[in-house]
Amino acid sequence: MRHWTGWRYSSPACETAMLKARFKPEQTDRLAGGLAALGLSPNAWTLLSLLPAVAGMAALIHGRLGWGLLLFSLSAFIDIVDGTVARVTGQASIKGAFIDGVVDRYVELLLYLGLLFYLGSGQFLGLPREVWFMLLIFGSLMTTFVRAYADHRGLVKGEAELKRMGGLLERFERLMLLYAGMFLGLFDPEWLMAVVAITAVLANLTALQRIAFALK
């Protein structure tokens, strides 16, 4: 299922589409219908998801992990329903899909930056915490880039094959793992740091998996 129409899975929006595809239409259509009555366009909903993300980053910078988790969860909720609003109102578009994918990357990077400031400097498993976050950001970006570039170069053809180019940790799993880590971090920040490190390793392994898939 796609909430937006008119793009292939090669775009950054493909990760978003695959995240949203995990929710069945009956789970979101009724809610989206109610939200559509507010009169906001799908693109407005997409851009609106940036606000709680920015606030969530600010909360993390000021050491408010609980508020950060709540605000980023709200951003994720808005992200899930924006495409459904587009579909139920007949306003789905290629530009909307593009905006959706771009905003999702901003939200994800705001989360990483917020967590970096929250956890601060120090060592974890023999590496500076900043290195773990650099690995996390690198792996997350490369996971998306490899799929898009493989399609651009014709190494992977057709939507079915692009869908099979998954891996250990796609965007949905990546975010859910980090949100779980934030919850655990309410009890001990080291648990959150451990989840960040695990996510960083798995994100880079996913990028390598996709490279191997494209070159097979």
C-alpha positions in Angstrom: 0.0 0.0 0.0 1.2 3.5 -0.8 -0.1 6.7 0.7 1.4 8.7 -2.1 1.2 7.9 -5.7 3.5 8.6 -8.7 7.0 7.7 -7.4 9.2 4.7 -7.5 10.9 3.1 -4.5 14.2 4.6 -5.6 13.4 8.0 -4.1 14.1 9.0 -0.4 10.3 8.8 0.0 10.5 5.0 -0.6 11.7 4.4 3.0 8.8 6.5 4.2 6.4 4.6 2.0 7.6 1.3 3.4 7.2 2.6 7.0 3.7 3.7 6.3 2.8 0.5 4.4 3.0 -1.3 7.8 -0.3 0.3 8.7 -3.5 -1.1 7.2 -5.9 1.4 5.5 -8.6 0.6 8.0 -6.3 1.6 10.8 -5.7 5.1 9.3 -8.5 6.0 7.0 -11.1 6.9 9.6 -8.6 9.0 11.5 -7.3 10.7 8.3 -10.9 11.5 7.4 -11.4 13.4 10.7 -8.1 15.2 10.3 -8.9 16.1 6.7 -12.0 17.9 8.0 -9.6 20.4 9.6 -8.9 21.8 6.2 -5.1 21.4 6.1 -3.5 20.1 2.9 -1.4 16.9 3.0 1.7 19.0 2.5 0.8 21.2 5.4 0.5 18.0 7.6 3.9 16.9 6.3 5.5 20.2 7.2 3.6 20.2 10.5 5.5 17.1 11.6 8.7 19.3 11.7 7.4 21.3 14.6 7.2 18.6 17.3 10.6 17.3 15.9 12.3 20.7 16.4 10.6 21.0 19.9 11.8 17.4 20.6 15.3 18.2 19.7 15.2 21.3 22.0 13.8 19.1 24.8 16.7 16.7 24.4 19.3 19.5 24.3 17.9 20.7 27.6 18.0 17.2 29.1 14.3 16.4 28.9 14.3 12.9 27.5 10.7 12.1 28.4 9.5 15.2 26.6 11.8 14.4 23.7 10.3 10.9 23.3 6.8 12.3 23.5 7.4 15.0 20.9 9.2 12.8 18.4 6.4 10.2 18.8 3.9 12.9 17.9 6.0 13.8 14.9 6.0 10.2 13.8 2.2 10.0 14.3 1.7 13.1 12.0 4.1 11.5 9.5 2.0 8.4 9.4 -1.3 10.1 8.7 -0.2 12.8 6.2 -0.1 10.5 3.2 -3.4 8.9 4.2 -5.0 12.4 4.2 -3.7 12.9 0.7 -5.2 9.6 -0.4 -8.6 10.0 1.1 -8.9 13.5 -0.2 -7.6 12.7 -3.6 -4.7 15.1 -3.3 -1.8 12.7 -3.6 1.0 14.0 -5.8 4.6 13.4 -6.8 5.7 16.7 -5.2 3.9 15.7 -2.0 5.9 12.4 -2.0 9.1 14.4 -2.5 8.3 16.8 0.3 7.4 13.9 2.6 10.7 12.1 2.0 12.7 15.3 2.5 10.9 16.2 5.7 11.4 12.7 7.1 15.2 13.0 6.7 15.1 16.3 8.5 13.1 14.8 11.4 15.5 11.8 11.6 18.5 14.0 11.7 16.9 16.3 14.3 16.4 13.2 16.5 20.1 12.1 16.1 21.3 15.6 17.0 19.1 15.8 20.0 20.2 12.5 21.3 23.8 13.4 20.7 23.4 16.6 22.8 21.4 14.7 25.5 24.0 12.0 25.9 26.9 14.3 25.7 30.6 13.5 25.4 32.2 10.4 26.9 33.3 6.9 25.9 31.3 3.9 25.1 32.9 0.5 24.3 36.2 2.2 23.7 34.9 4.8 21.2 33.9 8.5 21.8 30.1 8.8 21.8 30.4 11.3 19.0 31.9 8.5 16.8 28.9 6.3 17.4 26.6 9.0 16.3 28.7 9.7 13.2 28.4 6.0 12.4 24.6 6.1 13.0 24.2 9.1 10.7 26.5 7.6 8.0 24.7 4.3 8.1 21.2 5.8 8.0 22.1 8.0 5.0 23.9 5.3 3.1 21.0 2.8 3.6 18.8 5.2 1.7 21.4 6.3 -0.8 22.4 2.8 -1.9 18.9 1.9 -2.9 18.4 5.1 -4.8 21.7 5.0 -6.6 21.4 1.3 -7.5 18.1 2.1 -9.2 19.5 5.2 -10.8 22.3 3.1 -12.4 20.0 0.3 -13.4 21.5 -2.3 -11.1 18.1 -3.0 -9.5 15.1 -2.9 -11.8 11.4 -2.8 -11.0 9.5 -2.1 -7.9 9.4 -5.7 -6.8 13.2 -6.0 -6.8 13.6 -2.7 -5.1 11.2 -3.8 -2.3 13.3 -6.9 -1.8 16.3 -4.7 -1.3 15.5 -4.4 2.4 18.1 -5.4 5.0 18.4 -5.8 8.7 17.3 -2.3 9.8 15.2 -0.1 7.6 13.9 3.3 8.6 10.9 1.9 10.6 13.0 -0.5 12.6 15.7 2.1 13.1 13.3 4.6 14.6 11.4 2.1 16.7 14.6 0.8 18.1 15.7 4.4 19.0 12.4 5.2 20.5 12.6 2.0 22.6 16.1 3.1 23.6 14.8 6.5 24.7 12.3 4.8 26.9 15.0 2.7 28.5 17.1 5.8 28.8 14.5 7.2 31.3 15.9 4.5 33.7 19.6 4.6 32.7 21.1 6.8 30.0 23.7 4.1 29.3 20.9 1.8 28.0 20.0 4.5 25.5 23.7 4.8 24.4 23.8 1.0 24.0 20.8 1.2 21.7 22.4 4.0 19.7 25.5 1.9 19.2 23.5 -1.2 18.2 21.5 0.9 15.7 24.7 2.4 14.3 26.1 -1.0 13.6 23.0 -2.5 12.1 22.4 0.6 9.9 25.8 0.2 8.4 25.3 -3.5 8.0 22.1 -2.8 6.2 23.9 -0.5 3.8 26.4 -3.2 3.1 23.6 -5.7 2.5 22.0 -3.4 -0.1 25.4 -2.9 -1.8 25.8 -6.7 -2.0 22.2 -7.1 -3.3 22.8 -4.5 -6.0 26.1 -6.1 -7.1 24.9 -9.7 -7.1 
